[in-house]
Amino acid sequence: MNRLRVAIIGGSGYTGGELVRLLLFHPRVELTQVASSSHAGYYLHSVHPNLRKLRSLRFCHSNDLTSCDVLFLCLPHGVSSREIEHYRAIAPRVIDLSADFRLRSAGLYERWYGEPHCAPHLLEDAVYGLPELHRAELPDATLVSGTGCMATAAILGLAPLYRAGLVDGALPLVVEAKVGSSAAGATPGPSSHHPDRSGAVRSFQPTGHRHTAELIQELGRASGGELHQHVAFSATAVDVVRGVLVTAHSFLNERVDERTLWRLYREAYQHEPFIRLVKERNGVYRYPEPKILAGSNYCDIGFELDPHQQRVVVIAALDNLLKGAAGNAVQALNCMCGWDESLGLTFPGLHPI
């Protein structure tokens, strides 16, 4: 069986390391090169010690990349869009895990990122790489974007309500996302310095977070048009390494009961391999909990109905480096190639951890 030849640019970061880990064990893939200009010549395990003795592959310089079938980009914001034509010359299919091609609208991009897009002509062609919403578009895609980790949890948790037309667009959607330190990347800074980060529950972007733009785009699409509703999104850093927990307050335009909501979510996700509905009557883990998702590609979703306020509190959890980044990208790759979506992604997570 011929294996798909894949390569990674930006393989020394946390997302790149997780992508390496997944692709090394993917049954249909051969990882041919991992580029990191700052670590060229060093073994992968010098940066990712969990990969020790698994493969004798060394980092190469990005200028030394040779042709492959699929190229993954794990680069800082703004780099992919400036160099995209060069990367597309290396591989006919590109999966970009940065934010550069997540938004279809150049105007929406400029509004939320504060500068014009470097390759606006490609925005309409790029596919937002969330298989649960864009599965049908992925087989023909040549440019696929990654998804924001907090945006992914919020979109997956809320999409069934928007598809059903149950959300009152006259009232704001309120979303609070708590995220672990690995979401800030591998480069240390004042906010990730251990004495400052340890024990912290820190609101780092109470307004204006860029992931808001993905909610506007994707929930608008789920509702069948543009989203004109005000989205009040806040992000908080918490003292964990991995994980996202989203709590979203959605006000409904009609009264519904728990049975209706259960039916809605079951119909939406019963055939999805990486969506689990979590709503138990008893126990510590009766709602989604990111701790038990570490290292897995699952997104756990739950909800609580507040009938007095006609409000549904949606709770969604995932590992920001897996379903929020590398795992989701591999799932998108599986869709692009017509493979079983769960290939290379069946790890269930650890408990206790």
C-alpha positions as CSV (number, residue, x, y, z in Angstrom):
1,M,0.0,0.0,0.0
2,N,1.4,3.4,-1.0
3,R,1.5,5.8,1.8
4,L,0.7,9.5,1.5
5,R,3.9,11.6,1.8
6,V,3.4,14.4,4.3
7,A,5.7,17.1,5.7
8,I,5.4,19.7,8.4
9,I,6.7,23.3,8.5
10,G,7.0,24.7,12.0
11,G,7.4,21.4,13.7
12,S,9.2,22.6,16.9
13,G,6.1,24.1,18.5
14,Y,3.5,22.4,20.7
15,T,1.1,22.0,17.9
16,G,3.8,20.8,15.5
17,G,5.0,18.3,18.1
18,E,1.5,16.8,18.5
19,L,1.1,16.7,14.7
20,V,4.4,14.7,14.5
21,R,3.2,12.3,17.2
22,L,-0.1,11.6,15.4
23,L,1.4,11.3,11.9
24,L,4.2,8.9,13.0
25,F,1.5,6.4,14.0
26,H,-1.0,7.1,11.2
27,P,-1.4,3.8,9.2
28,R,-1.8,5.6,5.8
29,V,0.9,8.3,6.1
30,E,4.7,8.6,5.7
31,L,6.1,11.6,7.5
32,T,9.0,12.5,5.2
33,Q,10.3,15.9,6.7
34,V,9.7,18.2,9.6
35,A,11.1,21.7,9.2
36,S,12.2,24.1,11.9
37,S,14.6,26.8,10.9
38,S,15.7,27.3,14.5
39,H,16.4,23.6,15.1
40,A,17.6,22.4,11.7
41,G,19.9,19.4,12.1
42,Y,18.7,18.4,15.6
43,Y,16.7,15.2,16.2
44,L,13.0,15.6,16.8
45,H,13.3,14.3,20.3
46,S,15.7,17.1,21.3
47,V,12.6,19.4,21.3
48,H,9.8,16.8,21.7
49,P,11.3,14.3,24.3
50,N,8.2,12.1,24.3
51,L,9.2,11.1,20.8
52,R,12.6,9.6,21.9
53,K,13.4,6.3,20.2
54,L,10.4,6.4,18.0
55,R,12.0,7.8,14.8
56,S,15.5,8.9,13.9
57,L,14.2,11.9,12.0
58,R,16.0,15.2,12.2
59,F,14.5,18.7,11.7
60,C,15.4,20.2,8.4
61,H,15.5,23.9,7.4
62,S,12.3,25.1,5.6
63,N,14.4,26.0,2.6
64,D,15.4,22.3,2.2
65,L,11.8,20.9,2.0
66,T,11.2,18.7,-1.0
67,S,7.9,17.9,-2.7
68,C,5.3,15.9,-0.9
69,D,1.6,15.1,-1.2
70,V,0.3,17.2,1.8
71,L,2.1,20.0,3.6
72,F,1.0,21.0,7.1
73,L,1.9,24.6,8.2
74,C,2.3,25.2,11.9
75,L,3.6,28.8,11.6
76,P,3.0,32.0,13.5
77,H,0.1,34.2,12.4
78,G,0.8,36.1,9.2
79,V,3.6,33.9,7.8
80,S,1.4,31.4,5.9
81,S,-0.5,34.0,3.9
82,R,2.7,35.8,2.9
83,E,4.4,32.6,1.6
84,I,1.4,30.6,0.6
85,E,2.3,30.3,-3.1
86,H,5.8,29.0,-2.2
87,Y,4.2,26.3,0.0
88,R,1.6,25.3,-2.6
89,A,4.5,24.7,-5.0
90,I,5.9,22.1,-2.6
91,A,2.6,20.2,-2.2
92,P,-0.7,20.2,-4.1
93,R,-2.6,20.2,-0.8
94,V,-1.9,22.4,2.1
95,I,-3.4,22.3,5.7
96,D,-2.6,25.6,7.5
97,L,-3.1,25.4,11.2
98,S,-2.6,29.2,11.7
99,A,-5.4,31.7,11.6
100,D,-4.5,33.1,8.2
101,F,-7.1,31.3,6.1
102,R,-9.9,30.7,8.7
103,L,-12.1,33.6,7.5
104,R,-13.8,33.7,4.1
105,S,-14.2,37.4,4.1
106,A,-11.3,39.8,3.7
107,G,-13.3,42.5,5.4
108,L,-14.0,40.3,8.4
109,Y,-10.3,39.4,8.5
110,E,-9.2,43.1,8.5
111,R,-11.7,44.0,11.1
112,W,-10.5,41.3,13.6
113,Y,-6.8,41.1,12.7
114,G,-6.2,44.8,12.1
115,E,-4.5,44.6,8.7
116,P,-5.4,43.6,5.1
117,H,-5.0,40.0,4.2
118,C,-1.9,39.1,2.1
119,A,-3.7,36.7,-0.2
120,P,-7.4,37.7,-0.2
121,H,-7.9,35.9,-3.6
122,L,-7.5,32.6,-1.7
123,L,-10.0,33.1,1.1
124,E,-13.1,32.0,-0.8
125,D,-11.3,28.8,-1.9
126,A,-9.9,27.8,1.5
127,V,-12.1,25.4,3.5
128,Y,-12.6,25.9,7.2
129,G,-11.2,22.7,8.5
130,L,-13.9,21.6,10.9
131,P,-15.1,18.2,9.6
132,E,-18.3,18.2,11.6
133,L,-19.5,21.3,9.6
134,H,-17.5,21.1,6.4
135,R,-17.0,17.4,5.7
136,A,-18.6,17.6,2.2
137,E,-16.1,20.3,1.1
138,L,-12.9,18.7,2.3
139,P,-12.4,15.9,-0.4
140,D,-12.0,18.5,-3.2
141,A,-10.1,21.1,-1.1
142,T,-6.5,22.1,-1.9
143,L,-6.2,24.6,0.9
144,V,-7.7,23.8,4.3
145,S,-7.4,26.1,7.4
146,G,-7.0,25.1,11.0
147,T,-9.5,26.2,13.5
148,G,-9.2,28.3,16.7
149,C,-9.2,26.0,19.8
150,M,-11.8,28.0,21.7
151,A,-13.8,28.7,18.6
152,T,-14.0,25.0,17.9
153,A,-15.4,24.2,21.2
154,A,-17.9,27.0,21.1
155,I,-19.0,26.4,17.5
156,L,-19.5,22.6,18.0
157,G,-21.4,23.2,21.2
158,L,-23.8,25.9,19.7
159,A,-24.2,24.8,16.1
160,P,-27.2,22.5,16.7
161,L,-29.2,25.4,18.3
162,Y,-28.4,27.7,15.3
163,R,-29.2,25.1,12.7
164,A,-32.6,24.6,14.4
165,G,-33.3,28.4,14.4
166,L,-33.9,28.4,18.1
167,V,-31.6,31.3,19.1
168,D,-33.0,34.7,19.7
169,G,-30.8,37.0,17.6
170,A,-32.1,40.1,19.3
171,L,-30.2,39.1,22.4
172,P,-26.4,38.7,22.7
173,L,-24.7,35.3,22.7
174,V,-22.4,35.3,25.7
175,V,-19.4,33.0,25.6
176,E,-16.7,32.5,28.3
177,A,-13.7,30.3,27.3
178,K,-11.1,29.0,29.8
179,V,-7.9,27.8,28.3
180,G,-4.6,26.2,29.4
181,S,-1.1,27.6,29.1
182,S,-0.1,25.5,26.0
183,A,-2.5,27.6,23.9
184,A,0.0,30.5,24.2
185,G,2.6,28.4,22.3
186,A,6.1,27.1,23.1
187,T,7.9,30.5,23.2
188,P,8.1,31.7,26.8
189,G,6.9,35.2,27.8
190,P,5.9,37.1,30.9
191,S,2.4,35.6,31.0
192,S,3.8,32.0,30.8
193,H,6.7,32.5,33.3
194,H,6.0,29.9,36.0
195,P,5.9,32.2,39.1
196,D,3.3,34.4,37.3
197,R,1.3,31.7,35.6
198,S,1.1,29.1,38.4
199,G,-2.1,29.2,40.4
200,A,-3.5,31.9,38.1
201,V,-7.0,32.4,36.8
202,R,-6.4,35.4,34.6
203,S,-8.8,37.2,32.3
204,F,-6.5,37.9,29.4
205,Q,-9.0,39.1,26.8
206,P,-12.4,39.9,28.2
207,T,-13.4,41.6,24.8
208,G,-12.2,41.6,21.3
209,H,-10.7,38.1,21.0
210,R,-10.1,37.1,17.4
211,H,-11.8,33.7,17.8
212,T,-15.0,35.8,17.9
213,A,-14.8,36.2,14.1
214,E,-14.9,32.4,13.6
215,L,-18.1,32.2,15.7
216,I,-19.7,35.0,13.6
217,Q,-18.7,33.2,10.4
218,E,-19.6,29.6,11.3
219,L,-22.7,30.1,13.4
220,G,-24.0,32.4,10.7
221,R,-23.4,29.6,8.2
222,A,-25.2,27.1,10.5
223,S,-28.2,29.4,10.8
224,G,-28.4,29.7,7.0
225,G,-27.1,33.2,6.5
226,E,-25.1,35.9,8.2
227,L,-24.9,36.3,11.9
228,H,-26.0,39.8,12.9
229,Q,-26.3,38.9,16.6
230,H,-23.9,40.5,19.0
231,V,-21.3,37.9,20.2
232,A,-19.8,38.7,23.7
233,F,-16.7,36.5,23.9
234,S,-14.3,36.5,26.8
235,A,-11.1,34.4,27.3
236,T,-9.6,33.4,30.6
237,A,-6.2,31.7,31.3
238,V,-6.4,28.9,33.9
239,D,-3.7,26.9,35.7
240,V,-3.7,23.8,33.5
241,V,-1.4,22.9,30.6
242,R,-4.0,21.5,28.2
243,G,-7.6,22.1,27.7
244,V,-10.5,24.4,26.8
245,L,-13.7,24.7,28.6
246,V,-16.4,26.9,27.0
247,T,-19.5,28.0,28.8
248,A,-22.0,29.7,26.4
249,H,-25.2,31.4,27.3
250,S,-27.7,31.2,24.5
251,F,-31.2,32.8,24.8
252,L,-34.0,31.1,22.8
253,N,-36.8,32.5,20.8
254,E,-39.3,29.9,22.0
255,R,-39.8,27.7,25.0
256,V,-38.4,24.2,24.8
257,D,-38.0,21.3,27.2
258,E,-35.0,19.0,28.0
259,R,-36.3,16.3,25.8
260,T,-36.4,18.6,22.8
261,L,-32.8,19.6,23.4
262,W,-31.6,16.0,23.8
263,R,-33.3,15.1,20.5
264,L,-31.7,18.1,18.8
265,Y,-28.2,17.2,20.0
266,R,-28.5,13.5,19.4
267,E,-29.7,14.0,15.8
268,A,-26.8,16.4,15.2
269,Y,-24.0,14.3,16.6
270,Q,-25.1,10.7,16.9
271,H,-22.9,9.7,13.9
272,E,-19.9,11.9,14.7
273,P,-16.9,9.9,15.8
274,F,-15.4,12.6,18.0
275,I,-18.4,14.3,19.5
276,R,-19.7,12.9,22.9
277,L,-22.7,14.2,24.7
278,V,-22.1,14.5,28.4
279,K,-25.0,15.2,30.8
280,E,-25.2,12.9,33.7
281,R,-27.5,13.1,36.8
282,N,-24.7,12.3,39.3
283,G,-21.0,12.2,39.7
284,V,-18.0,14.6,39.4
285,Y,-17.9,14.2,35.6
286,R,-21.6,14.9,34.9
287,Y,-20.6,17.8,32.6
288,P,-17.7,18.1,30.1
289,E,-14.3,18.2,31.7
290,P,-11.2,19.0,29.6
291,K,-8.9,17.1,32.1
292,I,-10.0,13.7,30.9
293,L,-9.7,14.7,27.2
294,A,-5.9,15.4,27.3
295,G,-4.2,13.8,24.3
296,S,-7.6,12.9,22.6
297,N,-9.4,14.2,19.6
298,Y,-12.8,14.3,21.4
299,C,-15.0,17.3,22.0
300,D,-17.4,16.7,24.9
301,I,-20.6,18.7,24.8
302,G,-23.3,19.2,27.5
303,F,-26.1,21.6,28.3
304,E,-28.3,22.8,31.0
305,L,-31.7,24.4,30.4
306,D,-32.8,27.4,32.4
307,P,-36.6,27.5,31.6
308,H,-37.2,30.7,33.6
309,Q,-34.9,32.8,31.4
310,Q,-35.5,30.7,28.2
311,R,-31.7,30.2,28.3
312,V,-29.6,27.2,27.4
313,V,-26.1,27.0,29.0
314,V,-23.9,25.0,26.6
315,I,-20.7,23.5,28.0
316,A,-18.0,22.2,25.6
317,A,-14.6,20.8,26.4
318,L,-11.6,19.7,24.3
319,D,-7.8,19.4,24.3
320,N,-6.6,22.7,22.6
321,L,-3.6,20.9,21.0
322,L,-5.7,18.0,19.6
323,K,-9.3,18.6,18.7
324,G,-8.4,22.3,18.9
325,A,-5.4,22.0,16.5
326,A,-3.3,19.0,15.4
327,G,-6.0,16.2,15.9
328,N,-8.6,18.2,14.1
329,A,-6.1,18.8,11.2
330,V,-5.5,15.0,10.9
331,Q,-9.2,14.4,11.0
332,A,-9.5,16.9,8.1
333,L,-6.7,15.0,6.3
334,N,-8.7,11.8,6.6
335,C,-11.7,13.4,5.2
336,M,-9.7,14.9,2.3
337,C,-8.4,11.5,1.4
338,G,-11.7,9.6,1.8
339,W,-10.4,7.5,4.7
340,D,-12.0,6.5,8.0
341,E,-12.0,9.8,10.0
342,S,-10.8,8.1,13.1
343,L,-7.5,6.8,11.5
344,G,-4.6,7.7,13.8
345,L,-6.9,9.4,16.3
346,T,-8.5,6.7,18.5
347,F,-6.7,7.5,21.8
348,P,-9.4,8.1,24.4
349,G,-7.5,10.2,26.9
350,L,-6.3,9.3,30.4
351,H,-8.0,9.0,33.7
352,P,-6.8,9.8,36.3
353,I,-4.2,12.3,35.1
